[in-house]
């Protein structure tokens, strides 16, 4: 046991020394190494590290905090025009790695460069598309409509409508969605397309504009082998057109493996292998493993990773091997007779190398594996016979040979048909340094958004109307509530008499009207919570502006709210023989609906789920109700709570409607026995409400002001808080 311990300790020291050597070698390398031989470009990433603080129960039952690296110093590249697959066992950090490349992680160390130019997260988002694991689509749109709306957002006004149609038709055909093109997407409640079709639609939405960078998180999960193959084939076509494609994948079939050009294998957030699928066997060979006959070399490598993960050495040893060519310690028990013989036949080298020259060698190697553009080609030295007694020792050593003119990274990432992918400038030598700039311009020139502002609002409105048309329940339920309530009020308070009881009836009617209008607007809570994920997905790649979304939302609601308030107003106005102007009554009710709608939508954008949303809306509405001036006159509310009376949106319609009703010298109650005559103005004075004629229109303006205010808050939440990022 002590012996083992010593070994590990030794290795750890070696590791530290190694890192310093790497860093020294890295410094001068960065500017010079990139694009020296006119490498085609693609995505390059250098020492990506992402650390989170994990809380876990300690041995004694107390909570302890621990820093965990979800990604640890990952360096490599994804070549342009190729499909790069990220693989590894479950929990290896594949999705995290994809998020890191796509600029979705806020606190990330390391740098990401595209075509040799360093990229900020916002720039990457602008030029890339990201297909998530779960599909976020509107359930009540058909497959064809979903793709058409996507085309409208992505391709913008520069592409004519007929071209868009053509593109969508082609895409539908290529993704094999022809039979289900007019089927609703559907959700849990209403069945729509099948799971695999849904998956392909959400891939189609993000690839319709042929993005320069495409990230796919498990595009094949839940698909049968034929459609999985056709999806990867489509992705491969996009790559061949000159995009950079990175995808994570579980269990690729042998057919799919033929379409992958570059592999990145992770385990526990560390890099296990980076290179072409065909070189995995050689990599295993250098490690001292032989792939059993008839077995897939990649699966074999994943098995080896699993073995190490369960052993005491952990996957660190393999990460070390990948970085430096330092052979991992052998495991005592391996599977199968072949495995045993291979391992035992190799002499194990000490973990930390013997001395000076080894260190130097290592620094060269590591420097190489850090930057794929440095032009150092490492070839295993297969000449043990001429080396005398030290042969077994040198079995794993590489000799750095400088091969000029070829951008071949360690274990040549390019397969035989290298020249198909490379651009003509490839052989141009020094002149090719200008090439990266071109790539960036082609991304940057088409502004941040594809459409003009008006265009975006128009497309969003069309989509909103389609959704409301297909799910009229929300709108109709609210209309029904108001109609029934109006009918009840009309029958309960018919033609109030001109006495004190009549005045009470009128007051009760108004406060109840205001109440109904505010409490019935809860139906807007789920509206945004359901759409939030779709909104986040679409705006994280700049399909449209957040402000356009807010404006389109308002415009969509306007006619529906008008219809609701008009229905109610028409029912009660004539039944109760109300005084004042009918127009004002209608406008006030409309403004009340608008402001409460804005308020509810704002609340729904802040809360995480339905239950909290309803609770918050009801609590706030109750508070507003309490402070609106009905229970306590606005001038008898304690000074400390005056501000609640001001922000209570119910105060304005309540006071406004009363002004409209009671203003003037109309006698509302006369009791000659006591000599009591009450005119409208007397009543208003008693309630502490202003009697000026034009004051009531100010109430409408205040209310609309609150409506605008909550919409602006909603916009700010969308713009700055609804970011699709990990902290």
FITIDREN-56400 format. One record per residue (C-alpha): residue in three letters; x, y, z. Coordinates in steps of 0.001 Angstrom, whole numbers, padded with zeros to 6 digits, always signed. Each point is the difference from the previous one (the first is absolute). Example, Ala and Ser with C-alpha at 12.3 -4.5 7.8 and 13.67 -1.06 7.14 Angstrom:
// FITIDREN-56400
ALA+012300-004500+007800;SER+001370+003440-000660;
//
This chain:
// FITIDREN-56400
UNK+000000+000000+000000;UNK+002821+002353+000986;UNK+001594-000782-003309;UNK-003093+001114-001890;UNK-000231+003125+002002;UNK+003522+000900-000823;UNK-000721-000463-003671;UNK-002992+002255-000021;UNK+001772+002689+001963;UNK+002872-000131-002377;UNK-002336+000305-002938;UNK-001682+003025+001466;UNK+003283+001836+000355;UNK+000876-000906-003515;UNK-003315+001469-001068;UNK+000713+003340+001647;UNK+003388+000276-001555;UNK-001565-000935-003306;UNK-002550+002792+000182;UNK+002605+002653+000536;UNK+001939-001292-002971;UNK-003138+000091-002113;UNK-000762+003551+001013;UNK+003518+001116-000823;UNK-000259-001661-003352;UNK-003455+001478-000573;UNK+000772+003668+000420;UNK+001898+000797-003193;UNK-002020-002562-001892;UNK-003405+001747-000021;UNK+000395+002765-002552;UNK+002397-001770-002328;UNK-001567-003432-000153;UNK-003365+000930-001416;UNK-000466-000302-003722;UNK+003686-000225-000774;UNK-000602-002476-002773;UNK-003353+001363-001107;UNK-002011-002528+001958;UNK-003589-000106-001309;UNK-001351+001434+003200;UNK-002702-001196+002293;UNK-000535+000273+003710;UNK+003049-000079+002246;UNK-000247-000110+003775;UNK+002797+000346+002515;UNK-000074-001246+003596;UNK-003731+000312+000640;UNK-000689-000367+003715;UNK-003344+000263+001747;UNK-000210-000416+003771;UNK-003124-000238+002113;UNK-000425-000168+003745;UNK-001711-003237+000919;UNK-001732-000461+003329;UNK+000082-003491+001390;UNK-000536-001840+003230;UNK+003274-000755+001734;UNK+000768-003149+001968;UNK-001276+001563+003227;UNK-003266+001092-001606;UNK+000913+003694-000202;UNK-000098+001866-003301;UNK+003318+000772-001587;UNK+000745+002035-003091;UNK+002356-001350-002571;UNK+001316+001407-003268;UNK-000635-002331-002895;UNK+001415+000469-003487;UNK-002725-000848-002484;UNK+002545+000775-002714;UNK+003706-000119+000667;UNK+002560+001594-002327;UNK-001507-001219-003255;UNK+001986+000954-003070;UNK-000607-000962-003603;UNK-001844+001063-003104;UNK-002947-000785-002244;UNK+001041+000301-003647;UNK-002108+001893-002510;UNK-001964-002040-002497;UNK+000014-002998+002312;UNK-002343-001593+002481;UNK+001601-000105+003449;UNK-001544-002435+002447;UNK+000354+000374+003757;UNK-000289-003364+001712;UNK+000483-001472+003420;UNK-001795-001838+002768;UNK-003025+001531+001694;UNK+000905+002963+002187;UNK+003221+000637-001875;UNK-000903+003648-000582;UNK-000997-000234-003651;UNK-002938+002402+000193;UNK+002011+002320+002250;UNK+002798-000006-002566;UNK-002466+000846-002773;UNK-001437+002831+002095;UNK+003520+001284+000579;UNK+000759+000091-003724;UNK-003340+001625-000807;UNK+000646+002840+002442;UNK-002702-001018+002433;UNK+002080-000168+003151;UNK+000620+003243+001825;UNK+003006-000883+002160;UNK+002241-001875-002389;UNK+003800+000061-000088;UNK+001834-000538-003260;UNK-000412+001365-003489;UNK-001983-001003-003063;UNK+001073+001108-003463;UNK-001759-000372-003344;UNK+002186-000056-003109;UNK+002900+001235+002116;UNK-001856+003048+001349;UNK-000957+000030+003658;UNK-003755+000049+000470;UNK-002113+001578+002716;UNK-003070-001999+001091;UNK-002390+002488-001612;UNK+001786-000273-003333;UNK-000123-003780+000105;UNK-003713+000096+000803;UNK-000637+002263-002931;UNK+001647-002283-002531;UNK-001024-003349+001406;UNK-003031-002169+000538;UNK-000481-002303+002963;UNK-002398-002949+000002;UNK-000858-000893+003584;UNK-000688-003447+001445;UNK-003647+000777+000679;UNK-002250+001346-002711;UNK-001644+003328+000687;UNK-002680+000533-002626;UNK-003494+001481-000102;UNK-002415-002920+000321;UNK-002760+001510-002106;UNK+001988+000766-003141;UNK+000439-002552-002764;UNK+003415-001277-001067;UNK-000081+002072-003170;UNK-001066+003190+001808;UNK+002686-000441+002632;UNK+002679-000199-002684;UNK-001517+002908-001962;UNK+000053+002265+003063;UNK+003578-001068+000640;UNK+000847+000921-003596;UNK-001666+003397+000429;UNK+002079+000743+003091;UNK+003285-001433-001200;UNK+000181+000948-003647;UNK-001434+003462+000398;UNK-001409+002327-002594;UNK+002906-000467-002405;UNK-001364-003368-001152;UNK-003216+000030-002017;UNK-003071-001890+001239;UNK+000166-002546-002835;UNK+003652-000742+000815;UNK-000913-000584+003629;UNK-002767-002379-001031;UNK+002419-001875-002215;UNK+002558-000318+002786;UNK-002604-001250+002439;UNK-001331-002525-002520;UNK+003514-001339-000583;UNK+000666-000198+003708;UNK-003261-001830+000671;UNK+000993-002528-002627;UNK+003572-000430+001218;UNK-001068-000478+003597;UNK-002599-002553-001055;UNK-002955+002003+001312;UNK-002085-000072-003183;UNK-002716-002250+001432;UNK-000458+002108+003121;UNK+000418+003478-001452;UNK-003543+001072+000917;UNK-000148-001681+003404;UNK-000066+002108+003163;UNK+003160-000262+002080;UNK-002107-000825+003067;UNK+000923-000315+003670;UNK-000909-002245+002930;UNK-003705+000812-000276;UNK-000525-000189-003747;UNK+001945-002597-001916;UNK+001811+001317-003029;UNK+003027-001220-001905;UNK+002095-002891+001337;UNK+003054+000534+002172;UNK+002463-000550-002810;UNK-001824+002386-002320;UNK-000106+002618+002735;UNK+003751-000390+000467;UNK+000552+000516-003733;UNK-002257+003076-000101;UNK+001971+001661+002767;UNK+003225-000782-001856;UNK-001540+001442-003158;UNK-000942+003235+001757;UNK+003631+000636+000875;UNK+001672-001059-003236;UNK-002297+001745-002451;UNK+002417+002876-000540;UNK+003129-002160-000312;UNK+001852+001492+002974;UNK+003784+000382-000056;UNK+000175-001789+003342;UNK-002444-002707+000979;UNK-000209-001635+003424;UNK-002249-003007+000535;UNK-000586-001542+003406;UNK-000769-003691-000550;UNK-001793+000351-003333;UNK-000482-003755-000287;UNK-001448-000878+003386;UNK-003455-001484-000337;UNK+000264-000563-003737;UNK-000046-003336-001782;UNK+003122-000916-001899;UNK-001252+001081-003428;UNK-001133+003460+000998;UNK+003053+000431+002236;UNK+002138-000698-003029;UNK-001965+002414-002188;UNK+000300+002763+002616;UNK+003757-000433+000275;UNK+000201-000133-003790;UNK-001796+003348-000240;UNK+002379+001433+002619;UNK+002919-001391-001993;UNK-001265+001792-003115;UNK-000064+003271+001919;UNK+003573-000642+001116;UNK+001137-000719-003545;UNK-001439+003361-001042;UNK+002670+001581+002206;UNK-001536+000208+003460;UNK+001571-001214+003218;UNK-002189-002598+001679;UNK+000410-001253+003584;UNK-002381-002604+001393;UNK-000201-002232+003043;UNK-001025-003570-000644;UNK-000795-003157+001943;UNK+000542-003376-001667;UNK+000646+000918-003620;UNK-000737-002855-002386;UNK+002706-001151-002391;UNK-001700+001872-002854;UNK+000004+003243+001961;UNK+003660-000453+000912;UNK+000852+000185-003690;UNK-001487+003503-000115;UNK+001998+001338+002964;UNK+003312+001640-000887;UNK+001422+000902+003386;UNK-000486-001327+003511;UNK+000361+001600+003398;UNK-000388-002473+002816;UNK-000519+001291+003537;UNK-000306-001674+003378;UNK-000614+001789+003290;UNK+000633+003320-001737;UNK+003480-000978-001203;UNK+001151-000558-003545;UNK+000582-003681-000784;UNK+000563+000109-003740;UNK-000132+002467-002847;UNK+000458-001010-003615;UNK-001501-001971-002858;UNK-002116-003118+000560;UNK+002490-002078-002026;UNK+002908+000762+002333;UNK-001671-001310+003147;UNK+001525-003454-000503;UNK+003488+001470-000202;UNK-000689+002078+003112;UNK-001033-003125+001872;UNK+003056-001775-001367;UNK+002311+002668+001383;UNK-001787-000355+003286;UNK+000844-003670-000102;UNK-003487-001278-000736;UNK-001007-002168-002899;UNK-003504+000279-001432;UNK-001586-003468-000018;UNK-000947-001310-003438;UNK-003397+001129-001239;UNK-000407+002631+002685;UNK-000452+003689-000688;UNK+003157+001881+001023;UNK-001902+003012+001355;UNK-002209-002155+002197;UNK+003124-001778+001153;UNK+001563+003319+000989;UNK-003149+000899+001955;UNK+000259-003367+001783;UNK+003620+000737+000900;UNK-001047+003424+001351;UNK-002664-001703+002099;UNK+002584-002433+001410;UNK+002320+002817+000989;UNK-002826+001994+001501;UNK-000843-002867+002318;UNK+003625-000660+000879;UNK+002049+001913+002561;UNK+001865+001944-002697;UNK-003133+001691-001345;UNK-000250+001568-003434;UNK+002779+002482+000809;UNK+002561-002531-001221;UNK-001632-000179-003431;UNK-000281+003779-000211;UNK+003711+000167+000739;UNK+000683-002500-002773;UNK-002057+001986-002479;UNK+001839+003192+000875;UNK+003571-001229+000265;UNK+000261-003558-001251;UNK+000883-001087+003523;UNK-001199-003579+000153;UNK-002748-000681+002534;UNK+000792-002509+002770;UNK-001317-003426-000822;UNK-003047-001364+001732;UNK+000371-003291+001839;UNK-003201-001660-001136;UNK-001103+000361-003594;UNK-002675-001797-001943;UNK+000751-002956-002248;UNK+003169-002045-000509;UNK+001149+002215-002855;UNK-000226+003075+002169;UNK+002163-001543+002685;UNK+002684-001107-002394;UNK+000210+003422-001645;UNK+000385+001820+003249;UNK+002534-002291+001530;UNK+002177-000091-003084;UNK+000848+003690+000322;UNK+002585+001305+002382;UNK-001469+002810+002063;UNK+001946+003231+000137;UNK+000301+001992+003212;UNK-002611+002702+000403;UNK+002217+003017+000278;UNK+002704-000140-002631;UNK+003669-000501+000881;UNK+001316+003473-000690;UNK+000900+002995-002090;UNK-000295-001151-003559;UNK-003303-001710+000683;UNK-001407+003228+001329;UNK+001038+001846-003078;UNK-001560-002600-002218;UNK-003169+000259+001919;UNK-000253+003733-000252;UNK+000315-000242-003752;UNK-002713-002576-000157;UNK-002368+001809+002262;UNK+000553+003224-001815;UNK-000958-001818-003116;UNK-003116-001620+001311;UNK-001130+003371+001303;UNK+000021+001720-003352;UNK-001003-001972-003063;UNK+001498+002615-002283;UNK+003581-000275+001129;UNK+000901-002358-002822;UNK+001862-002505+002172;UNK-000849-003498-001037;UNK+000481-002691+002584;UNK+000688-003486-001214;UNK+000484-002925+002311;UNK+003541-001266-000425;UNK-000412-003551-001185;UNK+003722-000771-000108;UNK+000732-001750+003269;UNK+002410-002493-001570;UNK+002736+002503-000761;UNK-000098+001494+003447;UNK+001665-002674+002029;UNK-000975-001041+003485;UNK-002264+002962+000727;UNK-002559-001151-002539;UNK-003081-000676+002120;UNK+000491+003319+001710;UNK-000219+001965-003188;UNK-002998-001826-001280;UNK-002348+002833+000895;UNK+002296+002908-000817;UNK-000784+002224-003012;UNK+002571+001797-002025;UNK-001147+003445-001004;UNK+000570+000355-003718;UNK-000693+003378-001478;UNK-002006-000538-003143;UNK-000246+003234-001897;UNK-002979+001061-002043;UNK-002529-002424+001450;UNK-002349+001082+002743;UNK-000111-003504+001355;UNK-000619-000071+003716;UNK+000879-002879+002275;UNK-001253-003287-001444;UNK-001132+001681-003194;UNK-003532+001208+000503;UNK-000597+000045-003712;UNK-000936-003176-001713;UNK+001086-001002-003491;UNK-002249+002453-001795;UNK+001694+002939+001676;UNK+000164+001982-003230;UNK-003758-000079-000562;UNK-000451+002226+003014;UNK+002974+002308-000244;UNK-000364+003254-001850;UNK+002360+000845-002875;UNK+001864+002484+002209;UNK+001183-002950+002078;UNK+003298-000412-001818;UNK+000588+003720-000306;UNK+002298+000148+003009;UNK+000484+003424+001595;UNK-002614+001741-002189;UNK-002735-001978+001688;UNK+000186+002040+003174;UNK-002736+002293-001314;UNK-002468-002832-000331;UNK-001422+000045+003547;UNK-001130+003593-000389;UNK-002209-000880-002937;UNK-001895-002586+001995;UNK-000793+002421+002764;UNK-001290+002678-002323;UNK-002425-002383-001611;UNK-001460-000576+003463;UNK+000022+003563+001193;UNK-001391+001835-002994;UNK-003662-000903+000269;UNK-000609+002007+003111;UNK-001329-001420+003190;UNK-003477-000885-001233;UNK-001241-001330-003308;UNK-003208+002053-000154;UNK-000941+003637+000333;UNK-001824+000980+003178;UNK-003430+000196-001643;UNK+000606-003295-001761;UNK+000702-001732+003300;UNK-003118+001408+001658;UNK-002097-001085-002973;UNK+001278-003593+000006;UNK-000405-000283+003773;UNK-003546+001372-000190;UNK-000932-002504-002682;UNK+001347-002795+002168;UNK-001824+001273+003109;UNK-003288+000243-001867;UNK+000411-003512-001367;UNK+000609-001287+003525;UNK-003025+001826+001444;UNK-002158-001182-002878;UNK+001014-003612+000695;UNK-000386+000263+003797;UNK-002991+002292+000493;UNK-000781-001458+003454;UNK+001943+002687+001887;UNK-001627+002906-001772;UNK-003493-001514-000068;UNK+000074-000992+003679;UNK+000747+003586+000987;UNK-002720+001297-002313;UNK-002470-002441+001545;UNK+000946+001075+003536;UNK-000580+003657-000846;UNK-003269-000692-001829;UNK-001418-002058+002873;UNK+001177+002544+002554;UNK-001512+002846-002007;UNK-003285-001855-000136;UNK+000046-000623+003765;UNK+000737+003646+000754;UNK-002697+001163-002400;UNK-002614-002137+001740;UNK+001193+000671+003574;UNK+000246+003784-000124;UNK-002713+000822-002591;UNK-001010+003662-000081;UNK+001198+001087+003464;UNK-002521+002325+001752;UNK+000772+003592+000889;UNK+000567-000516+003723;UNK+002930-000807+002290;UNK-000340-003739-000728;UNK+000253+000795-003705;UNK+003244+001865+000555;UNK+001442-002962+001922;UNK-001049-002306-002832;UNK+001770+002144-002556;UNK+003186+000128+002067;UNK-000082-003773+000479;UNK-000538-000503-003702;UNK+003034+002106-000931;UNK+002386-001556+002463;UNK-001119-003459-001052;UNK+000425+000817-003682;UNK+003550+001139+000617;UNK+000607-003170+002016;UNK-001333-002332-002690;UNK+002176+001654-002608;UNK+003127-000360+002089;UNK-000534-003500+001308;UNK-001121-001470-003320;UNK+003301+000854-001650;UNK+001862-002873+001631;UNK-000363-001894-003258;UNK+003033+001856-001326;UNK+002292-001698+002540;UNK+000630-003234-001901;UNK+000206+001795-003326;UNK+003555+001151+000427;UNK+001246-002764+002282;UNK-000745-002474-002793;UNK+001678+002132-002616;UNK+003002+000942+002075;UNK+002183-002932-001038;UNK-000803+000517-003650;UNK+000762+003701+000390;UNK+003360-000769+001600;UNK+000887-002495-002702;UNK-000876+002352-002834;UNK+001585+003145+001382;UNK+003206-001691+001111;UNK+000826-000125-003691;UNK-001410+003395-000837;UNK-003045-001126-001936;UNK-001738+003205+001094;UNK+000315+002872+002460;UNK-001541-000214+003445;UNK-001726+003352-000519;UNK-001658-001253-003205;UNK-001323-002938+001991;UNK-001482+002340+002645;UNK-001582+002301-002597;UNK-001460-002926-001938;UNK-001423-001371+003249;UNK-001778+003297+000762;UNK-001422+000375-003503;UNK-001263-003582-000001;UNK-001881+000545+003246;UNK-001599+003362-000903;UNK-003005-001190-002066;UNK-000797-002881+002355;UNK+000018+002212+003094;UNK-002153+002573-001789;UNK-002579-002641-000843;UNK-000088-001179+003628;UNK-000471+003473+001505;UNK-002584+000984-002641;UNK-002077-003113+000698;UNK-000125+000727+003712;UNK-000644+003733-000425;UNK-002900-000582-002396;UNK-001706-002458+002350;UNK+000139+002106+003171;UNK-000264+003579-001273;UNK-003606-000112-001150;UNK-001282-002365+002684;UNK+001207+002289+002781;UNK-000918+003276-001766;UNK+003401+001425+000948;UNK+000764+003723-000290;UNK+003016+001657-001591;UNK+001557-000846-003362;UNK-000188-003533-001395;UNK+003209+000575-001967;UNK+001889+000819+003181;UNK-001399-003092+001713;UNK+001234-002187-002860;UNK+003434+001657-000266;UNK+000551-000317+003747;UNK-000870-003694+000044;UNK+002278-000545-003010;UNK+002881+001834+001698;UNK-000590-002075+003148;UNK+000289-003210-002014;UNK+003158+001236-001723;UNK+001749+000932+003227;UNK-000922-003193+001820;UNK+001086-002026-003018;UNK+003388+001752-000032;UNK+000374-000572+003709;UNK-000804-003715-000174;UNK+002307-000572-002964;UNK+002796+001763+001853;UNK-000522-002179+003088;UNK-000010-003128-002152;UNK+003369+000937-001476;UNK+001562+000215+003454;UNK-001354-003142+001660;UNK+001389-003447-000806;UNK-003272-001946-000234;UNK-003813+000123-000130;UNK-000727-000524+003672;UNK+002178+002876+001159;UNK-001340+002114-002834;UNK-003628-000389+001038;UNK+000858+000486+003667;UNK+001905+003235-000713;UNK-002681+001440-002291;UNK-002809-000719+002443;UNK+001960+001370+002969;UNK+000831+003233-001821;UNK-003537+000443-001326;UNK-001358-000417+003525;UNK+002424+002642+001283;UNK-000978+002398-002765;UNK-003645-000654+000834;UNK+000570+000810+003663;UNK+001664+003323-000787;UNK-002195+001135-002871;UNK-001994+002447+002134;UNK-003243-001937+000480;UNK+000634-001347+003488;UNK+001842+003090+001156;UNK-000371+003344-001766;UNK+003235+001033-001641;UNK+000393+002943+002390;UNK-000507-002086+003159;UNK+002659-002604-000903;UNK+002934+000302+002471;UNK+002879+002038-001381;UNK+002368-002966+000124;UNK-002256-001928-002411;UNK-000787+002898-002339;UNK+002423-001358-002606;UNK-001961-003264-000195;UNK-003048+002034-000991;UNK+002015+001584-002802;UNK+001355-003235-001442;UNK-003304-001816+000369;UNK-001148-000235-003616;UNK-003558-000554+001202;UNK-000227+003502+001461;UNK-000112+001636-003436;UNK-002897-001865-001634;UNK-001938+000139+003294;UNK+000322+003772+000392;UNK-000380+000646-003716;UNK-003227-001973-000299;UNK-001449+001733+003078;UNK+000873+003436-001431;UNK-001679-000958-003240;UNK-003122-001150+001850;UNK-000463+002591+002736;UNK+001459+003179-001479;UNK-002500+002846-000274;UNK-003125+001193+001764;UNK-002193-003014-000605;UNK-001925-000825+003193;UNK+000730-003591+001035;UNK-001887-000101+003282;UNK-002697+002241+001455;UNK-001630-000680+003340;UNK-002314+003002+000582;UNK-000923-001293+003494;UNK+003513+000748+001289;UNK+000619+002665-002608;UNK+002877-001964-001536;UNK+000901+000616-003632;UNK+003130-001637-001418;UNK+001350+001053-003388;UNK+002750-001836-001831;UNK+002649+002515+001023;UNK-000946-000340+003670;UNK+000585-003735-000208;UNK+003388+000457-001659;UNK+001028+002522+002647;UNK-000973-002377+002776;UNK+002094-002745-001610;UNK+002918+002377-000319;UNK+000039-000136-003800;UNK+000663+003047-002177;UNK-003012+001639-001680;UNK+001810+001659-002911;UNK-001430-000886-003395;UNK+003221-000848-001868;UNK+001553-001863+002936;UNK-001608-003262-001087;UNK+001932-000126-003271;UNK+003209+000409+001975;UNK-000915-003242+001783;UNK-000018-001814-003359;UNK+003407+001437-000804;UNK+001443-001069+003356;UNK-001320-003500-000551;UNK+001493-000218-003486;UNK+003236+001280+001507;UNK+000053-002953+002361;UNK-000732-002351-002924;UNK+002994+001396-001895;UNK+002161-000119+003121;UNK-000639-003711+000569;UNK+000636-000730-003684;UNK+003342+001765+000233;UNK+000868-002032+003091;UNK-000993-003139-001912;UNK+002306+001038-002832;UNK+002897+000568+002403;UNK-000500-003438+001535;UNK-000015-001586-003458;UNK+002936+001971-001239;UNK+002349-000402+002938;UNK-001212-002811+002217;UNK-001278-002687-002378;UNK+003401-001086-001187;UNK+000678-003542-000914;UNK+003153-000287+002055;UNK+001442-002072+002740;UNK+001302+002068+002857;
//
